[in-house]
Structures are given as C-alpha cells and as structure tokens.
C-alpha cells in the first residue's frame, strides 16, 4: 500500500514514484543523471523577467494543494502518472507539512501552479500547469521562478526537477550523477527550513523576481 510514509521513504532514498497506466502499478524511478536547478544561479529569460515586473498574477502558497494537483494531472498530454492512491498519499504529505503548492491567480481564477515535496532544505518539484485560455499565459513559468527565488532566499540547498527537457532547460537546468544527487539530498535533509510565506500570507516571495539574473 502506498501511503505518505512510503512516499517519504521513496523521496528520502533519492527516488520518486510514477503510475504505470498500462500495467496498473506504481513504479519507482532513480534517474541517472538527475536534473536539478542550482538555486544560487538559476536563469530568468529576459522576456519572462519583463513580464514578472508587470506582476500579472497574485501568487499564493498552500491554499489549493488538491486543486493544483488535479490541474497538473489534467494538463499532461502523456497520460496519467498519478493514481488515486498516490493522490491521497500526496494529500497526506501536504497535511503533514512535507508537500506544498504554489498558485497563480487572475482575480479569483486559479490559472497556474506547481506542487512538490520538501525534505529539509530540499524541494522536489513534481509538476506544474498553466491555463492560457483563462488568462494564465506564462503562469507555470512565473510560478516556477517565484518559487526558486523564494527558496533561494530561505536558504534551500537543492531544487530537483527530475528530468531535463527543452521547456525546463531555459531556467538553467544541470545534470548530476545519481550518487552525487543522493549525497546532496542527504545533506539538505538534515538542515530544516521553514516553507517561505510572505508577511501578507499571500505572495510566496518576500521580494521581487525583477532582481533575479536574466539574459
């Protein structure tokens, strides 16, 4: 049975789960190499930096974890990779403070977001989504940048994105060997960090992404 305790063991070992629709079973993956974004020098594309300065979205965290999860899964075009049992386990992780969501809003409409798992000073980003048809153009990218900037300021040490692809590469993804990833994860896990929430309870960032490096 997959529950929140099993999920914690999987992530603590440097792995992550995915649902296999064909075989109807949960598989555990350990990519080698592993894709990460270094929080001390992530890249903000110039166009996105300009858009961020316009503050197109209201950014919140942990307000709609379940809705973000559902939207991330609905937005995928490569099949469902999260079973109902897995979703319940992630919801349990969220209730225990190990899983978080970041949301982008236009007025009262949820138009983008991401979610992932936190272990100490490490954050494993699982999935993100945006709804351009509802005014959410660039929402998932801006949420990702907001999250990285906020975690950098909060002293996080590891930001895991699992696999590299053309979409995520623009933010400065690098690949490291699986054993190196596991060493960094083990180090980050013993350094507790509070999940960053701004004083107003809404914006994840305590500053402006306009200050992040761009190019």
Protein Blocks (a to p, Z undefined) as FASTA:
>chain_A
ZZfklmmmmmmnopacdddfklopaddddddddddddfklcccdfklmmmmmnopaccde
hklmmlmmmmmmmmpcgbpabdfklmmmmmmmmmnopaccddddehjacfbdcddddehj
accdfbdcddfknopghklmmmmmmmmmmmmmnopabdcehiacfklmmnopacddfklm
mmmmmmmmmmccdddddfkopambfbdfklpccZZ
